[in-house]
């Protein structure tokens, strides 16, 4: 007590105060006090402090020995520095103290020189304060805060699970794993197996601080075994937390099973179920193998809070996965087949949804066979994502198909679609039925080799010539669908045999930089690089849709390729007929001779009847003017008769007493399909017949 009294006597306090101050400081046990001489040996300490109960402090002990007993390894340098420092050395960050008896504790150390200044140092006063509870509380609060900020940033189920284990390891546990119900990974609600009473699960995410996941344990993608007769599995299944501070493995346990579920050195386990909206989604497990501390009730409460947040994020990701799957299934069910073998062109279409949180969009493509071997190529894009966009896309695609069946010119067809959108009802909230949509409609005629197209706010297509050179079609895009009151311009281009027409949506050219012009230049370069003229179209499409790693696609992309195949001059012929019913017989003879030239004599009788009926109707009801007859040979035989009338032909069933009215009915019975289309002046009635199985085609 004399030494302590001598230390404070120089403060200028009354003697009784000095004695009371000494007693107050060195008798209290909440803060450790150690007085060191200039050689850093202990000359006084409050040995009864709680801090020294497992590391006794004795007079004459060197400071390094005392610090080592406390489990502090890096404070000796601070002591030596304090002997010459002008100011006290106060540790800003707590020091970790590791002892076998107490585990890991955190100490805040402050060092004061004696005397403080203007004299040679006689010694040091060191204070040690146990701030373990404060550090752990701050760490737990930081984990909860970081969990709220990071978990759930992704709408991918497995990625959300990985975010959870990465948060917990290594700051809180040595190993962590998340097991999720197999149904959750598919976006469905989990269901217990009636045979076992457990929910079938799959390991979705693992983490081990600074090392790979042990090979003996259950790996990601594998189904964890349910330990028979062990209560922990049933505990989690019932929604309760499993806390085992000290794991005791019985001798009767299957060693092979234990190696799969218990890591080497695992002595403490904490597991919490992931519950959200009444569903058991899975569980998160924590293990301590290297750090000696065991999990306690505070750890359990913290993990329960983190797990509750994570469970909501997992459930949100699950519901997003389900909606995305449904929307994608709806999208694919509404799209045309990937490839077609139409005589006009070989086509291949592909749709690639974005991997971002935006989800499935409203892009679509279509290849619609038209009359007389012509082919319509359509690409469109509905603003928005999800089921609403997919449903709107289906309505627009159906409207375009129905109008295409009327053989309307591209500009007129888009005008009708635009009017239709304006008449569609909105949702109950009063918003517009369709927020915005673009569409490109192209019509290719293999007889003439020409392609007519019109755009409703859509990007221009690319034409790749037989020489491999790619260029954008110069067309005047009209307004997006739904604007109304604006015309659409018609563009007519000639395509050389073997040319490839590339139709696409804006998701293929827009990137994170939102540079549309740059994206279109890059697309043109990539089209020339992939050799679209000579390679298979499916390979070309795959290369074009594979975005570079530095250009992540933020929007869904649609691509439609068409390699055109115009008919030769020998595959079609046309005759102009006089306005005289006597020429009906001449028309039959011309058709029969042409069929003989093509080696299609088997179709002569049927074709005679079809030509006779169509030409007769054209001459009787087509008004004044010439009538033309055209035969086209492709994958079917097409017979066309054109006249100058705009009267729509009507199919009806004649009565027994009627002398006429059976012509179109007869044509409908003899052919695969028939119809009519309007021209700028007049109309064309056409009929198609299937070719014989092995026709002897002549040149």
C-alpha positions in Angstrom: 0.0 0.0 0.0 3.0 2.2 0.6 3.9 2.0 -3.1 0.5 2.9 -4.2 0.3 5.8 -1.8 3.7 7.1 -3.0 2.5 7.1 -6.6 -0.4 9.5 -6.0 1.2 11.7 -3.3 2.7 14.0 -6.0 -0.8 15.0 -7.2 -1.0 17.7 -4.5 -4.1 16.1 -2.8 -4.6 16.0 0.9 -3.0 12.9 2.5 -6.4 11.4 3.4 -7.5 11.9 -0.3 -4.4 10.2 -1.6 -5.1 7.2 0.6 -8.7 7.0 -0.4 -7.9 7.4 -4.1 -5.3 4.6 -3.8 -7.8 2.3 -2.1 -10.6 3.1 -4.7 -8.3 2.3 -7.6 -6.5 -0.7 -6.5 -9.3 -2.4 -4.6 -11.9 -2.2 -7.4 -12.0 -5.3 -9.6 -13.7 -4.1 -12.8 -10.6 -2.6 -14.4 -7.1 -4.1 -14.2 -4.4 -1.8 -13.0 -0.7 -2.6 -13.3 2.2 -0.4 -12.3 5.5 -1.1 -14.1 9.0 0.2 -13.4 11.3 1.4 -16.2 12.3 -2.2 -16.8 8.7 -3.1 -17.4 8.4 -5.2 -14.3 5.3 -5.2 -12.0 5.7 -3.2 -8.9 2.0 -2.9 -8.0 -1.4 -4.2 -9.3 -5.0 -4.8 -8.2 -4.4 -8.6 -8.2 -8.0 -9.2 -7.2 -9.5 -7.8 -10.4 -11.7 -10.3 -12.3 -9.3 -10.0 -15.2 -6.5 -11.6 -13.3 -8.4 -14.6 -11.8 -7.0 -17.0 -14.4 -3.8 -15.1 -15.0 -2.4 -14.2 -11.5 -0.2 -11.1 -11.4 2.8 -10.9 -9.0 5.2 -8.2 -8.1 8.4 -8.6 -10.1 6.8 -10.3 -13.1 7.8 -9.0 -16.4 5.1 -7.3 -18.5 5.7 -9.7 -21.4 5.0 -12.7 -19.1 1.9 -11.1 -17.8 0.5 -10.3 -21.2 1.3 -13.8 -22.5 -0.7 -15.2 -19.5 -3.6 -12.9 -20.5 -3.4 -14.2 -24.1 -2.4 -10.8 -25.5 0.5 -11.1 -28.0 1.0 -7.7 -29.5 1.0 -5.2 -26.6 4.7 -5.4 -25.6 5.7 -2.9 -28.4 3.1 -0.4 -27.1 4.6 -0.6 -23.6 8.1 0.2 -24.8 6.9 3.0 -27.0 5.0 4.5 -24.1 8.2 5.0 -22.1 9.3 7.7 -24.6 6.0 8.9 -25.9 4.8 12.5 -25.1 1.2 11.4 -24.8 -0.5 8.3 -23.3 -0.9 5.3 -25.6 -4.6 4.5 -25.7 -5.6 1.5 -27.9 -8.4 2.5 -30.3 -9.2 -1.1 -31.2 -9.7 -3.8 -28.6 -7.1 -6.5 -28.5 -8.1 -10.1 -28.8 -7.0 -12.2 -25.8 -7.0 -16.0 -26.3 -6.8 -18.3 -23.3 -7.7 -22.0 -22.9 -9.8 -21.3 -19.9 -11.8 -18.2 -21.0 -11.7 -18.7 -24.8 -11.5 -15.4 -26.7 -11.9 -12.1 -24.9 -11.4 -8.5 -26.0 -9.4 -6.1 -23.9 -9.0 -2.3 -24.3 -5.6 -1.2 -23.0 -4.3 2.3 -22.1 -0.7 3.1 -21.0 0.4 6.2 -19.1 4.0 7.2 -18.5 5.2 8.1 -14.9 5.9 11.0 -14.6 3.9 12.1 -17.7 6.5 14.6 -19.1 9.6 16.8 -18.5 11.5 14.1 -16.6 13.1 10.7 -17.2 10.5 7.9 -17.1 10.3 6.0 -13.8 7.6 3.6 -15.0 4.2 3.0 -16.5 0.6 2.7 -15.4 -1.3 0.2 -17.6 -5.1 -0.2 -17.5 -6.9 -3.2 -18.9 -10.6 -3.2 -19.4 -12.6 -6.3 -20.6 -14.9 -5.1 -23.4 -15.8 -8.6 -24.6 -19.6 -8.1 -24.2 -19.4 -4.7 -26.0 -17.4 -6.1 -28.9 -19.7 -9.1 -29.3 -22.8 -6.8 -29.1 -21.3 -4.5 -31.7 -20.4 -7.5 -33.9 -23.9 -8.9 -33.7 -25.4 -5.6 -34.5 -23.1 -5.3 -37.5 -24.1 -8.8 -38.7 -27.8 -7.9 -38.5 -27.2 -4.6 -40.3 -25.1 -6.3 -43.0 -27.7 -9.0 -43.4 -30.4 -6.4 -44.0 -28.1 -4.7 -46.6 -26.8 -7.7 -48.5 -29.1 -10.7 -48.2 -31.9 -10.4 -50.7 -30.0 -8.3 -53.2 -30.4 -11.2 -55.7 -33.6 -12.9 -56.8 -31.7 -16.1 -57.3 -32.5 -18.7 -54.6 -29.0 -20.3 -54.4 -27.3 -16.9 -54.6 -29.3 -15.7 -51.7 -28.4 -18.8 -49.7 -24.7 -18.2 -50.6 -24.9 -14.6 -49.4 -26.1 -15.9 -46.0 -23.2 -18.3 -45.4 -20.7 -15.8 -46.7 -22.0 -13.3 -44.1 -21.6 -15.8 -41.2 -18.2 -17.3 -42.1 -15.5 -16.6 -40.9 -16.7 -13.8 -38.5 -19.0 -16.0 -36.6 -18.5 -19.6 -37.5 -15.8 -21.8 -39.0 -18.2 -23.6 -41.4 -21.7 -22.9 -42.5 -24.2 -24.6 -44.8 -27.7 -23.8 -46.1 -30.0 -26.7 -47.0 -33.1 -25.8 -49.0 -36.2 -27.8 -49.8 -35.9 -29.2 -53.4 -39.2 -27.7 -54.3 -37.9 -24.2 -53.3 -35.1 -24.4 -55.8 -37.8 -24.9 -58.5 -39.9 -22.0 -57.2 -42.6 -24.2 -55.6 -43.8 -24.4 -52.1 -42.1 -27.1 -50.0 -44.0 -30.2 -49.2 -43.1 -32.9 -46.6 -42.6 -36.4 -47.7 -45.5 -38.4 -46.3 -43.4 -41.5 -46.0 -40.6 -40.0 -43.9 -42.2 -36.9 -42.4 -39.3 -34.8 -43.6 -39.0 -32.1 -46.3 -36.6 -33.4 -49.1 -33.8 -30.9 -49.1 -30.7 -30.1 -51.2 -27.5 -28.4 -50.0 -27.7 -25.0 -51.7 -24.7 -23.1 -50.3 -21.6 -23.7 -48.2 -18.7 -21.6 -46.8 -15.5 -22.4 -44.9 -13.2 -19.6 -43.8 -10.1 -19.5 -45.9 -10.3 -23.1 -47.2 -12.3 -25.4 -49.4 -15.4 -27.2 -48.2 -14.3 -30.6 -46.8 -14.7 -33.4 -49.3 -16.3 -35.8 -46.8 -19.2 -33.5 -46.0 -22.4 -33.2 -48.1 -21.5 -31.1 -51.1 -23.6 -28.4 -52.9 -26.3 -30.1 -55.0 -26.4 -33.2 -52.9 -29.2 -34.3 -50.6 -28.2 -34.3 -46.9 -29.0 -37.7 -45.2 -31.5 -37.7 -42.5 -29.8 -39.2 -39.4 -32.1 -42.0 -38.2 -33.0 -41.7 -34.5 -31.3 -38.3 -34.1 -33.6 -35.6 -32.6 -31.9 -32.6 -34.4 -33.5 -33.3 -37.7 -36.9 -33.5 -36.2 -36.2 -30.3 -34.1 -35.5 -28.3 -37.3 -38.5 -29.8 -39.1 -40.7 -28.6 -36.3 -39.3 -25.1 -36.7 -37.3 -25.0 -33.5 -33.7 -23.9 -33.1 -31.0 -26.5 -32.5 -28.2 -25.5 -30.1 -25.6 -28.0 -29.1 -22.8 -26.1 -27.2 -20.7 -29.3 -26.8 -21.3 -32.1 -29.3 -20.9 -35.6 -27.9 -20.8 -38.3 -30.5 -22.0 -41.7 -29.3 -20.2 -44.9 -30.0 -23.3 -46.4 -31.6 -23.4 -43.7 -34.4 -22.6 -44.8 -37.9 -19.1 -43.4 -38.6 -19.7 -43.1 -42.3 -22.8 -41.1 -41.7 -21.1 -38.9 -39.2 -18.3 -38.0 -41.6 -20.9 -36.7 -44.0 -22.8 -34.5 -41.5 -20.2 -33.6 -38.9 -17.0 -31.7 -39.9 -13.7 -32.9 -38.5 -13.1 -31.1 -35.1 -16.6 -29.9 -34.9 -17.5 -29.4 -31.2 -20.4 -27.0 -31.3 -23.3 -26.7 -33.7 -26.1 -24.1 -34.1 -28.9 -24.6 -36.6 -31.9 -22.5 -37.3 -34.8 -23.3 -39.7 -35.7 -20.9 -42.5 -39.4 -20.2 -42.0 -41.3 -17.7 -44.2 -45.1 -17.2 -44.5 -45.8 -20.5 -42.8 -43.5 -22.6 -45.0 -40.4 -24.5 -43.9 -38.0 -23.5 -46.7 -34.8 -25.1 -45.2 -32.3 -24.6 -42.5 -28.9 -22.9 -41.9 -26.2 -24.7 -39.9 -23.2 -23.3 -38.2 -20.2 -25.2 -36.9 -17.2 -24.3 -34.8 -14.2 -26.4 -35.3 -11.1 -24.3 -34.8 -12.2 -21.5 -32.5 -12.7 -22.9 -28.9 -15.7 -20.9 -28.0 -19.0 -22.7 -28.0 -22.3 -21.3 -29.3 -24.5 -19.9 -26.6 -28.1 -18.6 -26.3 -27.1 -15.1 -27.5 -25.7 -16.6 -30.7 -28.9 -18.6 -31.1 -31.0 -15.4 -30.8 -28.8 -13.6 -33.3 -28.9 -16.4 -35.8 -32.7 -16.5 -35.5 -33.0 -12.8 -36.3 -30.6 -13.1 -39.3 -32.4 -16.3 -40.5 -35.8 -14.7 -40.4 -34.6 -11.9 -42.7 -32.8 -14.5 -44.9 -35.9 -16.7 -45.1 -38.0 -13.8 -46.4 -35.4 -13.1 -49.1 -35.3 -16.8 -50.0 -39.0 -16.9 -50.3 -39.1 -13.8 -52.5 -36.5 -15.4 -54.7 -38.6 -18.6 -54.8 -41.7 -16.7 -55.8 -39.7 -14.8 -58.4 -38.3 -18.1 -59.7 -41.9 -19.5 -60.0 -43.2 -16.4 -61.8 -40.2 -16.4 -64.1 -40.7 -20.1 -64.9 -44.4 -19.6 -65.6 -43.7 -16.4 -67.7 -41.0 -18.2 -69.6 -43.2 -21.2 -70.3 -46.0 -18.9 -71.5 -43.5 -17.0 -73.6 -42.2 -20.2 -75.3 -45.7 -21.6 -75.8 -46.7 -18.4 -77.6 -43.6 -18.2 -79.8 -43.3 -19.9 -83.2 -41.1 -23.0 -83.7 -37.4 -22.4 -83.8 -37.0 -23.3 -87.5 -39.1 -23.7 -90.5 -38.5 -25.2 -93.9 -40.7 -23.0 -96.0 -39.9 -22.9 -99.7 -39.5 -19.1 -99.6 -36.8 -19.1 -96.9 -35.0 -21.2 -94.3 -35.7 -19.6 -91.0 -34.5 -19.9 -87.4 -35.8 -18.0 -84.4 -34.6 -17.7 -80.8 -35.6 -16.0 -77.7 -33.2 -15.4 -74.8 -34.6 -14.0 -71.5 -32.5 -11.7 -69.4 -30.8 -13.1 -66.4 -31.4 -9.9 -64.4 -34.1 -9.2 -62.0 -36.2 -7.8 -64.8 -37.2 -11.3 -65.8 -39.0 -12.5 -68.9 -40.1 -9.7 -71.2 -42.6 -9.3 -74.1 -40.4 -10.0 -77.1 -41.7 -12.3 -79.8 -40.9 -13.5 -83.3 -43.0 -15.2 -85.9 -42.7 -16.8 -89.4 -46.1 -16.9 -91.0 -46.7 -18.8 -94.3 -48.8 -16.6 -96.7 -50.5 -17.4 -99.9 -48.6 -18.2 -103.1 -45.5 -19.4 -101.2 -44.8 -16.0 -99.6 -43.6 -15.7 -96.1 -44.1 -13.1 -93.4 -41.4 -12.4 -90.9 -42.3 -10.6 -87.7 -40.4 -9.4 -84.7 -41.9 -7.4 -81.8 -41.2 -6.1 -78.4 -43.7 -5.2 -75.6 -42.5 -2.7 -73.0 -42.3 -4.3 -69.5 -41.5 -7.7 -68.0 -43.3 -10.6 -66.3 -46.6 -12.3 -66.9 -48.3 -9.1 -68.0 -45.8 -8.5 -70.7 -46.0 -12.1 -71.9 -49.8 -12.0 -71.9 -49.8 -8.7 -73.9 -47.3 -10.2 -76.3 -49.6 -13.2 -76.9 -52.5 -10.8 -77.7 -50.4 -8.8 -80.2 -49.0 -12.0 -81.9 -52.5 -13.4 -82.3 -53.7 -10.1 -83.8 -50.8 -10.0 -86.3 -51.4 -13.6 -87.3 -55.1 -13.0 -87.9 -54.4 -9.9 -90.0 -51.6 -11.7 -91.9 -54.1 -14.3 -93.0 -55.9 -11.5 -94.8 -52.8 -10.9 -96.9 -52.7 -7.2 -96.1 -49.6 -5.1 -97.1 -47.2 -4.6 -94.2 -48.0 -0.9 -93.7 -51.8 -1.5 -93.8 -51.4 -4.5 -91.4 -49.6 -2.3 -88.8 -52.2 0.3 -89.1 -54.9 -2.2 -88.2 -52.8 -3.5 -85.3 -52.4 0.0 -84.1 -56.1 0.6 -84.2 -56.7 -2.6 -82.4 -54.4 -1.6 -79.5 -56.3 1.6 -79.1 -59.5 -0.3 -78.7 -58.2 -2.8 -76.2 -59.5 -2.2 -72.6 -57.1 -1.2 -69.9 -56.7 -2.7 -66.5 -59.1 -1.9 -63.6 -56.7 0.8 -62.4 -57.4 2.8 -65.5 -53.9 2.4 -67.2 -53.6 1.8 -70.8 -54.0 -1.7 -72.1 -50.5 -1.7 -73.6 -47.9 0.7 -72.4 -45.9 0.5 -75.5 -44.9 -2.0 -78.2 -42.8 -2.0 -81.4 -43.1 -4.3 -84.3 -41.4 -5.0 -87.7 -43.4 -6.8 -90.3 -41.7 -8.1 -93.5 -43.2 -10.0 -96.4 -41.0 -12.0 -98.7 -42.2 -13.1 -102.2 -40.0 -15.9 -103.6 -41.4 -15.5 -107.1 -40.3 -11.9 -107.5 -37.4 -12.0 -105.0 -38.7 -8.8 -103.3 -39.3 -8.1 -99.6 -41.7 -5.5 -98.5 -41.6 -4.3 -94.9 -42.9 -1.7 -92.5 -41.8 -0.7 -89.0 -43.8 0.5 -86.0 -40.9 2.0 -84.0 -38.8 -1.1 -84.4 -35.1 -1.2 -85.3 -34.3 -1.8 -89.0 -33.3 -5.4 -90.1 -30.0 -6.4 -91.4 -29.5 -7.8 -94.9 -26.4 -10.0 -95.5 -25.6 -10.4 -99.1 -24.2 -13.5 -100.8 -20.8 -11.9 -100.5 -21.1 -11.7 -96.7 -21.4 -8.0 -96.6 -24.0 -6.8 -94.0 -26.0 -3.6 -94.1 -29.0 -2.1 -92.4 -32.2 -1.7 -94.5 -32.9 2.0 -95.0 -36.5 2.3 -93.9 -38.6 5.0 -92.3 -39.8 3.7 -88.9 -43.3 4.7 -87.9 -44.4 5.4 -84.3 -44.7 2.6 -81.8 -47.9 0.7 -81.7 -50.7 2.4 -79.6 -49.8 6.0 -80.6 -52.5 6.2 -83.3 -53.1 8.7 -86.1 -49.7 8.3 -87.8 -49.0 6.4 -91.0 -46.5 3.6 -91.5 -44.1 3.7 -94.5 -43.7 0.8 -96.8 -40.2 -0.2 -98.0 -39.5 -2.6 -100.9 -36.1 -4.2 -101.4 -34.8 -6.9 -103.7 -32.9 -9.8 -102.1 -30.4 -11.8 -104.0 -30.6 -15.6 -103.8 -28.9 -16.8 -100.6 -29.2 -13.5 -98.8 -29.9 -13.6 -95.1 -32.4 -11.3 -93.4 -31.7 -10.6 -89.7 -34.6 -9.3 -87.6 -33.9 -8.6 -83.9 -35.1 -6.8 -80.8 -33.3 -4.0 -79.0 -32.1 -6.3 -76.3 -29.5 -7.6 -78.8 -27.9 -4.1 -79.3 -28.4 -2.2 -76.0 -25.9 -2.8 -73.2 -25.1 -1.2 -69.8 -23.8 1.9 -71.6 -27.2 2.4 -73.3 -25.3 3.4 -76.5 -27.7 2.3 -79.2 -25.6 3.5 -82.2 -22.5 1.7 -80.8 -24.5 -1.4 -80.2 -25.9 -1.4 -83.7 -22.3 -1.0 -85.1 -21.1 -3.9 -83.0 -24.0 -6.1 -84.2 -23.2 -5.4 -87.8 -19.6 -6.4 -87.2 -20.6 -9.6 -85.4 -23.0 -10.6 -88.2 -20.2 -10.4 -90.7 -17.8 -12.3 -88.4 -20.2 -15.3 -87.9 -20.5 -15.9 -91.6 -24.3 -16.0 -91.7 -24.5 -16.9 -95.4 -22.8 -20.3 -95.3 -23.2 -21.6 -91.8 -26.2 -23.3 -90.2 -28.6 -20.6 -89.0 -28.9 -22.2 -85.5 -25.1 -21.9 -85.0 -25.2 -18.3 -86.3 -28.0 -17.4 -83.9 -26.1 -19.0 -81.0 -23.1 -16.9 -81.7 -25.1 -13.7 -82.0 -27.0 -14.3 -78.8 -23.9 -15.1 -76.8 -23.1 -11.7 -75.3 -19.4 -11.0 -74.5 -18.5 -11.3 -70.8 -17.9 -7.6 -70.6 -21.3 -6.8 -72.0 -23.9 -8.3 -69.6 -27.4 -8.3 -71.3 -29.9 -6.3 -69.3 -32.9 -7.0 -71.5 -34.3 -10.0 -73.2 -33.2 -10.6 -76.8 -35.1 -12.0 -79.8 -33.5 -13.0 -83.1 -35.1 -14.2 -86.3 -32.9 -15.3 -89.2 -34.2 -16.0 -92.8 -32.0 -17.3 -95.6 -34.1 -16.5 -98.7 -34.6 -19.0 -101.6 -36.3 -17.3 -104.6 -37.9 -19.5 -107.2 -36.4 -19.8 -110.6 -38.1 -18.5 -113.8 -39.0 -22.1 -114.6 -41.0 -22.5 -111.4 -43.7 -20.0 -112.3 -45.6 -18.8 -115.4 -48.3 -16.3 -116.0 -50.8 -15.7 -118.8 -52.9 -12.7 -119.7 -56.4 -13.8 -120.8 -58.9 -11.8 -122.9 -62.2 -10.6 -121.4 -64.1 -13.4 -123.1 -65.7 -16.5 -121.6 -64.5 -18.4 -124.7 -61.0 -18.3 -123.3 -61.8 -20.6 -120.4 -61.0 -23.6 -122.5 -57.7 -22.0 -123.6 -56.8 -21.4 -119.9 -57.4 -25.1 -119.1 -55.2 -26.1 -122.0 -52.4 -23.7 -121.0 -52.4 -25.1 -117.4 -52.4 -28.7 -118.5 -49.4 -28.2 -120.9 -47.5 -26.4 -118.1 -48.2 -29.3 -115.7 -46.9 -31.7 -118.3 -43.7 -29.7 -118.6 -43.3 -29.9 -114.8 -44.1 -33.6 -114.7 -47.2 -33.0 -112.7 -49.7 -34.8 -114.9 -51.3 -36.4 -111.9 -52.7 -33.0 -111.0 -54.0 -32.2 -114.5 -57.6 -33.2 -113.9 -58.0 -31.3 -110.6 -56.2 -28.3 -111.9 -58.4 -28.1 -115.0 -61.4 -27.9 -112.7 -59.9 -25.3 -110.5 -58.7 -23.1 -113.4 -62.1 -23.4 -115.1 -64.0 -22.3 -112.0 -61.7 -19.5 -111.0 -61.3 -18.1 -114.5 -65.1 -18.3 -115.2 -65.9 -16.4 -111.9 -63.3 -13.8 -112.8 -64.7 -13.2 -116.2 -68.4 -13.1 -115.0 -68.0 -11.1 -111.8 -64.6 -9.4 -112.1 -65.9 -6.5 -114.1 -64.3 -5.2 -117.3 -60.6 -5.7 -117.8 -58.0 -8.4 -118.4 -57.8 -11.5 -116.3 -54.5 -13.2 -115.6 -53.7 -16.8 -114.7 -50.5 -17.8 -112.9 -49.2 -21.2 -111.8 -46.4 -21.5 -109.2 -44.5 -24.7 -108.4 -42.9 -25.0 -105.0 -43.7 -27.4 -102.1 -47.3 -27.1 -103.4 -48.9 -26.2 -106.7 -50.4 -22.7 -106.6 -53.1 -21.5 -109.0 -53.8 -17.8 -109.1 -56.5 -15.9 -111.0 -56.4 -12.0 -110.8 -59.1 -9.6 -112.0 -59.9 -5.9 -111.6 -62.8 -6.3 -109.1 -62.6 -5.6 -105.4 -65.6 -7.8 -104.7 -64.9 -10.4 -102.0 -65.6 -14.0 -103.2 -68.1 -15.8 -100.9 -68.3 -19.5 -100.3 -71.9 -20.8 -100.1 -73.7 -24.1 -100.5 -76.0 -24.2 -103.6 -79.6 -25.5 -103.4 -80.7 -28.4 -105.6 -82.7 -26.0 -107.8 -79.8 -23.6 -108.3 -78.1 -23.6 -111.7 -74.8 -22.1 -110.3 -73.0 -21.2 -107.1 -71.0 -24.4 -106.7 -67.7 -23.1 -108.1 -65.9 -22.0 -105.0 -67.4 -24.9 -103.0 -65.9 -27.2 -105.6 -62.5 -25.4 -105.4 -62.5 -25.7 -101.6 -63.2 -29.5 -101.8 -60.4 -30.1 -104.4 -57.6 -28.1 -102.9 -55.7 -27.9 -99.5 -56.7 -24.3 -99.0 -57.8 -21.3 -100.9 -58.4 -17.6 -100.4 -58.2 -14.2 -101.9 -56.0 -11.1 -101.4 -56.4 -7.5 -102.6 -54.0 -5.6 -104.7 -53.8 -1.9 -105.3 -56.4 -2.4 -108.0 -58.4 -5.6 -108.1 -57.9 -8.9 -106.3 -56.3 -12.3 -106.6 -58.0 -15.6 -105.8 -55.6 -18.5 -105.1 -55.7 -22.2 -104.4 -53.1 -24.6 -103.3 -52.8 -28.4 -104.1 -50.4 -30.9 -102.6 -47.8 -32.3 -104.9 -47.5 -36.0 -105.6 -45.2 -37.9 -103.2 -42.6 -38.6 -106.0 -43.2 -36.1 -108.7 -41.1 -36.4 -111.8 -40.1 -32.8 -112.1 -38.9 -31.6 -115.4 -36.8 -28.5 -115.9 
